[in-house]
Amino acid sequence: MKIQKRTLMILAAFALLGSAKALAQADMLPVSRTAGVLTVELPRSKSTLVALTNAKIVASGTVDAVNGSVLTLSSSPAVLPDVLTQPHAIKIVSRANTTGNNAYGLSATITAQTSQNVTAALSVAPNIGDQYVIFTLTTISSLFGATNTIGLTSGNTAATADIVYLTLGGNLTGIFYNSAASKWRLVSDPEGADQNATVVPPDSGLLVARRDAGSAQIFLPLRGDALPGRHVVNVTTGFTIANNPFMVPTTLGSSGLQQFMSGGSGPGTADVVYLESNGVLKGYFFKTSGLGGTGWRTLGDSSTNQSAVVINPGKAMLFKEQAGDVRFALPEPLAN
């Protein structure tokens, strides 16, 4: 099956904007958390994949009961804080049951709270005894400033502004700062509702496409705790910007992504993961047959082994899923 025309159009749009240790899989919550700051550069005339590596963890503990999407939690602190006034998500960071399907690594937005009960539509129900963390979700405002204090190029229309892409409802969605309205607005609806409070989904990253205008360099600081446990992303047919929450590098060969991606003799039938370096998006697929051997390959070169290609901290991944729904699982690098 050939790559869809829409695929090429989206990637072409990004290009136009640019030109105008071994891994272990942890099953248990670590004793201590790692906090810090990671700074991501957003250079002019480049498209940068941004991973959200840090978050504010407000509670942790174990799952005591499961009733559909309602989870009863024991927690530290002993009384759960308010997790609704600001958007929060729960992430399952261990598995009490290592057989069968489990929610280890899944995250979901919390949509309701009653005391120690929270409602979160995890795609797989957790086990009683699983450990979790609750963390504050990132919004357009919290990341870039309600009035664009980060300094992205604004414009009266999206045609002259830098654009922030994220995955919402299974679709790539563009947002820009409308200088005439002094509001964040959808590219598809520049006169519509303010997108200041738009939440970046808990398993999603962003792509910031900057034009040849404005500050030559913008630095985006990411502060908070490193989220523990493996990272699971649900993707559907088409493009998904997947978060990479880890603060240490890994490689394609060590990532284990090939376990979840559809391989093939070429990119026409195989899923593709795009990594970005210095504003250049490069696609990789897992080759399973044909001349040139098998293993990780890049688009346009079906022979050279690409397993040593690095997935860097602070860099999200752009997935092209050929067909169907898939759940990717990235093990936590250097976990004990």
VENQUILIN-V123059 format. One record per backbone hydrogen bond with DSSP energy under -1.0 kcal/mol. CO is the residue of the C=O (numbers start at 1). NH is the residue of the N-H. If there is no record, write none. Layout:
co=CO nh=NH
co=CO nh=NH
This chain:
co=4 nh=8
co=5 nh=9
co=6 nh=10
co=7 nh=11
co=8 nh=12
co=9 nh=13
co=10 nh=14
co=11 nh=15
co=12 nh=16
co=13 nh=17
co=14 nh=18
co=15 nh=19
co=16 nh=20
co=20 nh=212
co=27 nh=95
co=34 nh=226
co=36 nh=224
co=38 nh=222
co=40 nh=220
co=43 nh=46
co=46 nh=210
co=48 nh=208
co=50 nh=206
co=51 nh=53
co=55 nh=225
co=56 nh=136
co=59 nh=134
co=60 nh=76
co=61 nh=132
co=62 nh=74
co=63 nh=129
co=65 nh=72
co=67 nh=70
co=69 nh=120
co=70 nh=67
co=71 nh=118
co=72 nh=64
co=72 nh=65
co=74 nh=62
co=76 nh=60
co=87 nh=137
co=88 nh=110
co=89 nh=135
co=90 nh=108
co=91 nh=133
co=92 nh=105
co=103 nh=106
co=105 nh=232
co=106 nh=92
co=108 nh=90
co=112 nh=119
co=114 nh=117
co=116 nh=73
co=117 nh=114
co=118 nh=71
co=119 nh=111
co=120 nh=122
co=127 nh=130
co=130 nh=63
co=131 nh=93
co=132 nh=61
co=133 nh=91
co=134 nh=58
co=134 nh=59
co=135 nh=89
co=138 nh=200
co=139 nh=143
co=140 nh=144
co=141 nh=145
co=144 nh=150
co=145 nh=148
co=148 nh=151
co=153 nh=162
co=155 nh=179
co=157 nh=160
co=163 nh=209
co=164 nh=175
co=165 nh=207
co=166 nh=173
co=168 nh=171
co=171 nh=168
co=173 nh=166
co=174 nh=187
co=175 nh=164
co=176 nh=185
co=177 nh=155
co=178 nh=182
co=178 nh=183
co=183 nh=178
co=184 nh=195
co=185 nh=176
co=189 nh=192
co=195 nh=198
co=196 nh=141
co=198 nh=140
co=201 nh=204
co=203 nh=243
co=206 nh=50
co=207 nh=165
co=208 nh=48
co=209 nh=163
co=211 nh=45
co=211 nh=213
co=216 nh=44
co=218 nh=42
co=220 nh=40
co=222 nh=38
co=224 nh=36
co=225 nh=55
co=231 nh=330
co=233 nh=328
co=235 nh=326
co=238 nh=321
co=240 nh=319
co=241 nh=205
co=242 nh=317
co=250 nh=311
co=251 nh=255
co=256 nh=259
co=257 nh=260
co=257 nh=261
co=262 nh=271
co=264 nh=288
co=266 nh=269
co=266 nh=270
co=272 nh=320
co=273 nh=284
co=274 nh=318
co=275 nh=282
co=277 nh=280
co=280 nh=277
co=282 nh=275
co=283 nh=299
co=284 nh=273
co=285 nh=297
co=286 nh=264
co=287 nh=295
co=295 nh=287
co=296 nh=306
co=297 nh=285
co=298 nh=301
co=306 nh=309
co=307 nh=253
co=309 nh=252
co=311 nh=250
co=312 nh=315
co=314 nh=51
co=317 nh=242
co=318 nh=274
co=319 nh=240
co=320 nh=272
co=321 nh=238
co=326 nh=235
co=328 nh=233
co=330 nh=231
co=332 nh=335
